Amino acid sequence: MTKKAYLYILTAAALWGFMGVFLKMLTAAGFTSMQAVAVRVTLAALLVALFLLFKDRKAFVVHPKDLWCFIGSGIASLLLFNICYFNAIALSSMSVAAVLLYTSPAFVMLLSALIFREKLTGRKLLSLAMTLAGCVLVTGIIGTGAHVTWQAALLGVGSGFFYALYSIFGKFALKKYAPATLTLYTFVFAAAGAIPLSGILSHLELLRSAQAIGGTVGLSVMSCVLPYILYTTGLKYVEAGKAAVMAALEPVVASILGIALFHDDATFTKILGIVLVVAAIVIVNISRPKKLSAAA
């Protein structure tokens, strides 16, 4: 199952890489970033709930004392990550925000070492350094002279921290519940927080255009429901630290899509960054699977 878990996590990261494409569609249709977040997680929650209503109603059952896991994954992670990330973009740039977001593997490794006693091996630390360096190169931040305010830096690192919390809360929830349950309630609590903050209920007319509908479906299904189900399933069998490094494939896919669809420059530094991230993913997964089963 471990090899399949690796494939699930990498596929999830690749699907997350499409998020920028669908987000561009929604912003072009008049949505604010927060409204895009709201429609993304709300439709995702409805689709997962509808699917489980017919497929597995037992997935709805959770013990009240365990709700903190889902509040953590939905609000403390998914919702707060989005708020910090989009505000970091507004105060700096998408490239700067993306680099700061991918401090998340460092947070995951440190928290996993403290909470789950996952070992901080030399191989993990090397892959972490390669991942961060690769993300810096992929985003093209070097040579742009980008200025980062302390507010943008704080929000960017905050997005990385809250992004990392999904792997931590997820590990706790997966000890007792199926991946489908974790995915469902993550979206439910994220939607409960995002709807009032975004004010989307007062702007439902934005959903009338074909562009808005296409962007919403793509952002909710292809870049939310499917990757979260895949990542959550893989997380059940893979160390949180390793999963976080593997998820760094996301900016690589986003960069490739930018080159293919939006004619972004395919510079040497971007290609080198892609190679570094892919190499980091390979390096972090060289260790023997039997250690994973003990940690999972």
Solvent accessible surface area in square Angstrom, and as a share of the most:
residue,aa,sasa,rsa
1,M,107,0.48
2,T,28,0.16
3,K,171,0.73
4,K,123,0.52
5,A,0,0.00
6,Y,37,0.14
7,L,111,0.55
8,Y,59,0.23
9,I,0,0.00
10,L,50,0.25
11,T,53,0.31
12,A,0,0.00
13,A,0,0.00
14,A,28,0.21
15,L,27,0.13
16,W,13,0.04
17,G,3,0.03
18,F,55,0.23
19,M,22,0.10
20,G,32,0.31
21,V,28,0.16
22,F,28,0.12
23,L,20,0.10
24,K,105,0.44
25,M,56,0.25
26,L,0,0.00
27,T,62,0.36
28,A,71,0.55
29,A,24,0.19
30,G,46,0.44
31,F,9,0.04
32,T,75,0.44
33,S,39,0.25
34,M,41,0.18
35,Q,11,0.05
36,A,1,0.00
37,V,3,0.02
38,A,1,0.01
39,V,12,0.07
40,R,6,0.02
41,V,1,0.00
42,T,36,0.21
43,L,46,0.23
44,A,0,0.00
45,A,9,0.07
46,L,112,0.56
47,L,64,0.32
48,V,7,0.04
49,A,27,0.21
50,L,100,0.50
51,F,123,0.51
52,L,6,0.03
53,L,76,0.38
54,F,163,0.68
55,K,144,0.61
56,D,56,0.29
57,R,162,0.59
58,K,170,0.72
59,A,5,0.04
60,F,62,0.26
61,V,108,0.62
62,V,31,0.18
63,H,97,0.43
64,P,99,0.63
65,K,137,0.58
66,D,12,0.06
67,L,59,0.30
68,W,124,0.43
69,C,7,0.04
70,F,0,0.00
71,I,75,0.38
72,G,4,0.04
73,S,0,0.00
74,G,0,0.00
75,I,58,0.29
76,A,25,0.20
77,S,2,0.01
78,L,1,0.01
79,L,6,0.03
80,L,60,0.30
81,F,8,0.03
82,N,2,0.01
83,I,44,0.22
84,C,16,0.09
85,Y,24,0.09
86,F,25,0.10
87,N,67,0.35
88,A,1,0.00
89,I,38,0.19
90,A,82,0.63
91,L,94,0.47
92,S,35,0.23
93,S,44,0.28
94,M,107,0.48
95,S,36,0.23
96,V,4,0.03
97,A,0,0.00
98,A,14,0.11
99,V,18,0.10
100,L,33,0.16
101,L,5,0.03
102,Y,6,0.02
103,T,29,0.17
104,S,4,0.02
105,P,0,0.00
106,A,30,0.23
107,F,52,0.22
108,V,2,0.01
109,M,5,0.02
110,L,96,0.48
111,L,36,0.18
112,S,0,0.00
113,A,24,0.19
114,L,126,0.63
115,I,76,0.38
116,F,37,0.16
117,R,184,0.67
118,E,12,0.05
119,K,153,0.65
120,L,74,0.37
121,T,56,0.32
122,G,58,0.56
123,R,95,0.35
124,K,11,0.05
125,L,89,0.44
126,L,95,0.47
127,S,0,0.00
128,L,31,0.16
129,A,61,0.47
130,M,30,0.14
131,T,1,0.00
132,L,72,0.36
133,A,44,0.34
134,G,0,0.00
135,C,1,0.00
136,V,33,0.19
137,L,24,0.12
138,V,5,0.03
139,T,25,0.14
140,G,23,0.22
141,I,36,0.18
142,I,110,0.56
143,G,80,0.77
144,T,89,0.52
145,G,74,0.71
146,A,48,0.38
147,H,150,0.67
148,V,55,0.32
149,T,50,0.29
150,W,179,0.63
151,Q,79,0.35
152,A,0,0.00
153,A,34,0.26
154,L,118,0.59
155,L,47,0.24
156,G,0,0.00
157,V,56,0.32
158,G,16,0.15
159,S,0,0.00
160,G,0,0.00
161,F,72,0.30
162,F,44,0.19
163,Y,33,0.13
164,A,2,0.01
165,L,22,0.11
166,Y,11,0.04
167,S,5,0.03
168,I,8,0.04
169,F,38,0.16
170,G,0,0.00
171,K,14,0.06
172,F,60,0.25
173,A,1,0.01
174,L,10,0.05
175,K,133,0.56
176,K,122,0.52
177,Y,30,0.11
178,A,50,0.39
179,P,24,0.15
180,A,30,0.24
181,T,4,0.02
182,L,0,0.00
183,T,1,0.00
184,L,3,0.01
185,Y,35,0.13
186,T,0,0.00
187,F,0,0.00
188,V,58,0.34
189,F,43,0.18
190,A,1,0.01
191,A,8,0.06
192,A,63,0.49
193,G,14,0.14
194,A,0,0.00
195,I,43,0.22
196,P,98,0.62
197,L,112,0.56
198,S,15,0.10
199,G,31,0.30
200,I,8,0.04
201,L,122,0.60
202,S,88,0.56
203,H,76,0.34
204,L,92,0.46
205,E,83,0.37
206,L,38,0.19
207,L,54,0.27
208,R,199,0.72
209,S,51,0.33
210,A,88,0.68
211,Q,80,0.36
212,A,0,0.00
213,I,90,0.45
214,G,30,0.29
215,G,0,0.00
216,T,11,0.07
217,V,71,0.41
218,G,8,0.08
219,L,3,0.02
220,S,0,0.00
221,V,48,0.27
222,M,62,0.28
223,S,0,0.00
224,C,0,0.00
225,V,16,0.09
226,L,81,0.40
227,P,0,0.00
228,Y,10,0.04
229,I,64,0.32
230,L,40,0.20
231,Y,11,0.04
232,T,0,0.00
233,T,30,0.17
234,G,0,0.00
235,L,0,0.00
236,K,67,0.28
237,Y,72,0.28
238,V,0,0.00
239,E,15,0.07
240,A,0,0.00
241,G,1,0.01
242,K,8,0.03
243,A,0,0.00
244,A,8,0.06
245,V,0,0.00
246,M,1,0.00
247,A,4,0.03
248,A,0,0.00
249,L,32,0.16
250,E,18,0.08
251,P,12,0.08
252,V,4,0.02
253,V,24,0.14
254,A,44,0.34
255,S,13,0.09
256,I,87,0.44
257,L,24,0.12
258,G,6,0.06
259,I,50,0.25
260,A,67,0.52
261,L,95,0.47
262,F,89,0.37
263,H,157,0.70
264,D,62,0.32
265,D,103,0.53
266,A,61,0.47
267,T,57,0.33
268,F,153,0.64
269,T,55,0.32
270,K,28,0.12
271,I,91,0.46
272,L,69,0.34
273,G,0,0.00
274,I,32,0.16
275,V,86,0.49
276,L,43,0.21
277,V,0,0.00
278,V,66,0.38
279,A,32,0.25
280,A,0,0.00
281,I,14,0.07
282,V,89,0.51
283,I,39,0.20
284,V,1,0.00
285,N,32,0.16
286,I,106,0.54
287,S,25,0.16
288,R,159,0.58
289,P,78,0.49
290,K,132,0.56
291,K,117,0.50
292,L,1,0.00
293,S,82,0.53
294,A,92,0.72
295,A,33,0.26
296,A,57,0.44
